[in-house]
């Protein structure tokens, strides 16, 4: 559905398409524990069991499939850092629930976390921003960097009292030296574009305060009205605005770097409309 919409709007003629690759085990270990990487490889070989308590099943080849998501995200980040482009979008990516040592919520490897670690460790960036407008809280990213002042985190999501993973309260603002670098904005079920418009400026102001050198946007389409498992009511205009204003902010900061990741979404029409709105507003 996304590809059809993407091509119908002529976007395929305005972008450069990169081939994905499989991330190396060393790259995966930049975020994940060696024991967890080994565990996924073993379960991938057997194709049996689960990678967590029962949400994320193993299957033959799951290691390579999940590592390919990470590789695609890293390719996009590298293209931006090497000035081949200023923005990039990876549709099947933004797997924000996986923790350093375990799978969660159908997410095996956390490409967001791996990218953040490598952008700082290999590219020398001091401040990376992670913005998340998926209906679900990006818990795998938040808790991995909760005490890390170099990761500027802002997440707008359905209140955890009503939706998995049940985290992301407004009181969770970081720990220790990172206190105040994290912004969680839980929204009530039924929140629509009017509420998005009222809350979104808090995110741009938060990023302005810390002046990140690279911005990652997880733009899950499950926050749109009509998703079968969530209860927010955004339209694609919200996603388009998020992409546009983050791109404008990145330009004001002097680097222009924005990497958008598709995230979740369980209504194919919503995915098509939200993701194409993101791409259009990054161009």
N, C-alpha and C positions, 0 to 999 in steps of 0.2 A: 504493500500500500504506500509506504514512504517513497520507494523508488519511482512508482508511477506518478505520484504527486510532484516529486522532485523534478522529474523529466517534463511533466506537463507544464510546469512553470518556467522551463528553460534553464533551470539552475545547473543542470549537468554541463551546460556550455559556458558557465561562468566560474567553474571551480576546477582545480587539479585533483584528480583522484589518486590516492596512494594505495599500494598493495599492503595488506597487513603482513605481519610476521609473528613467529612464535617467540615470546620473550624467553631469555635464557634463565637458567635456575639462579644464577648470580643476581640477575635483575629482580626476580621474584623475592629473593632473600633480602633485598634492600628494605622491604617492608615486612614480609612474612618470616616467621621463625623457620630455621632449617628443618626442624622436626615436622612442622606442618606441611612444608613443601614435599618432604619425603612421603608423608602420609597420603597426600593427594596422588602422588605418582604411583604408590602401591595400590590404592583403590582403583585408579584408572586402569591399571594392568589387569586387575581381577574383574572389574565391572560389577562388583557386588557391594551391597550395604549402602550406608549413608556417609556423608562427609561432615554431618553434624548430628544433632539429636533426633533428626527425622524429617527435616524440611528439604534438605539438599541431597538428592540421590547421586550415588556414583554410577558411572557407566563407562564402558571401554572408550578410551580416548578423551575422557573429561579433562585430564591434565593438559593435553595439547590444545583442546578447544578453549579452556579458560586462559591458558598462557597466550593464545592468539589474541584474545581481547586485550590483554595487557600490552602485547607487542604493538597492536594497532594504536593504542593510546600513546605509547612511548614514541612511535614513529611520528605521530602528529605533533607531540611536544617538541621533538627534535627539529622538525621542519620549521616550527615557529622560532626556536632558539637559533637556528642557523640562517634565519631571515629569508627562508624560501617563501614564507607567507607570514601574515600578521595574525590570522585567525585560522582555526581548524575545527571541524566537527566530526565526531566519531559516533555513528548511530548506535551500534551494539556495544555499549561501554557504560561506564559510570556505575560499576557494581559496588555500591557503597556500604553494604552490610557486612561484608567479610572482615573479620578481625585479623590481627597479626597471626594468631595461632589457631584459627578455626574458621570454617565456613558458616554462613548464616543467611537466611532469607533468600535462598537460591543463588547466592553469590559465592563463588569459589575463591578466586583471587581478586583482591581489591586494586583494580587498575588506578583508581584515584590516588590511593596511598602510595603505590609504587612510583607513580609519576611525581608526586610531591617530594618523596625522598630523593629521587634521582635528579630532579631539578635543582635541589639544594646541594646535594653531595657532588654531582658531576658538573653542573652548570654554574655553581657558585652563587646562586640566588640566596638572599637572606630572608625575604618575605614572600610567601606564596599564599594567595587567597583561594579559598574553596567556597563557592556559593552553590546552594542546593535548593531547588524549587520542586523536587519530587514530592509526592504526597507523603512518603515515608521519611522519617528522620534518618539522616546519614550517620547512623551510630558507629559504623565501622571506621569512618574517618574521624568523627568527633572524639571518641575515646582513645584512639591511637595517638592523637595529638593534643589531648586535653591540657597537658602541662607544657606544651611547646609554643612559645611566644612567636616563633617564626611562621606559624601557620595561622592565617587570619580566616576564621571560620564564620559563615553566616548561613543559616538554614531556616527556610520557611516551610512548614509541614503541617499536616493534620495532627491535632493534639493527640499525644500518645495514650491518652485515656480511652481513645476510640479506635486506634489503629496501631498495628505492628510498626515498630518494635517496642512501643510503649515508653520511649525515652524522648529527650529533647525539651525538657521544661525550660521556661524562661530564666529560671534561677541557675541553670548550667552555663556559666560564662567563662570557664577555664579554671585551672588550678595553679597555685604558686605564682611564679613569674609570668604565667600566661593568663592570669586573671584579667578579664576584660577584653581579651582578644577573640573571644568566641561569642557569637550571637545566635540564640535559638528563639524562633518566633512561632510558637504553636498556634494553629488556627482552629476555630470550631468547625465541626462538620457543616457543610453547606456554604462555606466561605467562597465568595465569587470574585469577579474582577474588581468590584468596588472595594472589597476588603484588601485584595492584592494591592490596589493603587494606594490605599491608605498606609499599608505596612511596608511596601517595597522601599520607599525612601530611607527607612532605617538601615537597610542593607547597603545602599550606595554611600550613605553617610559613614557607616562603619568602615567600609573600605577606604573611603577618602581619608579617614583619620590615620590609617596605618600605611597608606601608600604602597600596596603590594607591587612586586616586580613582575608578577605573572598571575593571571586570573583563570581559574578553572570553574566552569559552570556545569553542574549536573542538572539537566533540564528534563527530568522525567515527565512523561506525558500523562501519568496516572493522576495528576492533580487537575486534569480537565473534567468537566461535567460529562457524565456518561461512562466513566470507568467502572467496571463491574465490581471492583473490590475496595474502592476508596469512596470518599464522600465530599470531596472538594468540588467546586463548580467553576473553575477558571475556564477561559476560552483561549484559543491560540494567541490572542492579542497579548495576554500576560507574558507568554513565553517570548514573543517577539520583542516586547518592551524590555524584558530582562536582558536579552542578548544585545539589543541596541544600546542600552544605557551602560552596560558593562564594557562594550566596545568603545563607547565615547569616553568612559572613565579611563580605560587603558590608554587611549590616545592622549588624554589630558595629562596622564602621568608620564608620558613621553616614550612608552615602549610599544603600546598597541597590542600586547600579547593576551589573547583570549583563546582558550581551548574549551569547547563545549562537548559534553558527553551525553548521549541520549537517555540513559537511565531507564526507569521503569515505564510501564504503560501496557494496559490489557484490553484496549479498544483500538483496533487497527486504524480506524478512521482518525481517531484522536492523535495517534502517533504520527500519521501522515501530515496532518495539519499543523501540529505543534512543532515538529522537527523542521518542516520546511519554513515555518515562520522564523525559527532560530537561524537557519542558514541565510535566509534573505536579509535578516537584520545584522548579520556578521559581515556581509559583503561591503 
